Amino acid sequence: MHQGDHESGFMPRKSRLRVAILDLARALRFFSRLPVPALPFERDPHDMPDFSRMTRMLPLAGALIALPGALVLLIALALGLPPLPAATLAVAVTLIVSGGLHEDGLADCCDALGARGDRERRLAIMKDPSIGSFGAAGLVLTLIMRVGLVAGIAELAGAGAGAGALIAMAGISRWMALWLMLRLPPARTSGASASAGRIRPRDYGVAGVIALILGLVTLIPTGHGLFAALFALALALILAGATVLFCESLARRLLGGQTGDVIGATQQLSEIAALTALLILIPA
């Protein structure tokens, strides 16, 4: 397969499938701690991927990262655990599978944006591996929100709805957080975000289609009809989109661009916003 084949759109169907599987494997390696083996048709699993193209499969990778937590939620509720401890276990498993990548970004952002100083000071704080009071408070509060929202959905709409929401919003929030890579330049000239660069609108659009299909496929069998699932997704996109735009405005004004930490924080906040939308729609 030649690069030109991909760019011109004349890639054979078998090659397109291989590229999609390869990008999914690389997204899972990059964004989780899942043990993804080298694929038979993969030259080098440690090669730097085409990050923009890889993000097409990020919603599916996010759903797979949330899947173990969703299964734990179903098992815990089936064993008679109340929704709150069951949701705590589910979120904990999801955090372990992801390696706490986005949670770490959220804590760093809270420390940086809560500090006084100019752009350079904030970027320096964000790079510091230690966690300050703003980071600890932000991390605790967002974890409480995620656990509470999943528990609330499971309590009001059933275990399947809670598990489906966890999977669906994990994929959608990861896609929505990529908006910052589409709109903002890297805030630093070095680092992971600078190496990845900005993503292409076409790749962002493909990721969006996958995220929305995943959302419908996940929500409909777990207690939502087609129209209810569409309405739930619409409200989730509105609340999560408003959150993403707020994060974009803050990053542009205070940092002059985006970083990996900013994108991780945006994913966490947009996931909370989307889960909130689902919970609001459930009749009391």
Stockholm file with secondary structure:
# STOCKHOLM 1.0

chainA/1-284         MHQGDHESGFMPRKSRLRVAILDLARALRFFSRLPVPALPFERDPHDMPDFSRMTRMLPLAGALIALPGALVLLIALALGLPPLPAATLAVAVTLIVSGGLHEDGLADCCDALGARGDRERRLAIMKDPSIGSFGAAGLVLTLIMRVGLVAGIAELAGAGAGAGALIAMAGISRWMALWLMLRLPPARTSGASASAGRIRPRDYGVAGVIALILGLVTLIPTGHGLFAALFALALALILAGATVLFCESLARRLLGGQTGDVIGATQQLSEIAALTALLILIPA
#=GR chainA/1-284 SS CCHHHHHHTCCCHHHHHHHHHHHHHHHHHHHCCCCCCCCTTCSCTTSCCCHHHHGGGHHHHHHHHHHHHHHHHHHHHHTTCCHHHHHHHHHHHHHHHHTTHHHHHHHHHHHHHHSCSCHHHHHHHHHCSSCCHHHHHHHHHHHHHHHHHHHHHHHHHCHHHHHHHHHHHHHHHHHHHTHHHHHSCBSSSSSHHHHHCCCCHHHHHHHHHHHHHHHHHHHGGGTCCHHHHHHHHHHHHHHHHHHHHHHHHHHHHHTSSBCHHHHHHHHHHHHHHHHHHHHHHSCC
#=GC SS_cons         CCHHHHHHTCCCHHHHHHHHHHHHHHHHHHHCCCCCCCCTTCSCTTSCCCHHHHGGGHHHHHHHHHHHHHHHHHHHHHTTCCHHHHHHHHHHHHHHHHTTHHHHHHHHHHHHHHSCSCHHHHHHHHHCSSCCHHHHHHHHHHHHHHHHHHHHHHHHHCHHHHHHHHHHHHHHHHHHHTHHHHHSCBSSSSSHHHHHCCCCHHHHHHHHHHHHHHHHHHHGGGTCCHHHHHHHHHHHHHHHHHHHHHHHHHHHHHTSSBCHHHHHHHHHHHHHHHHHHHHHHSCC
//
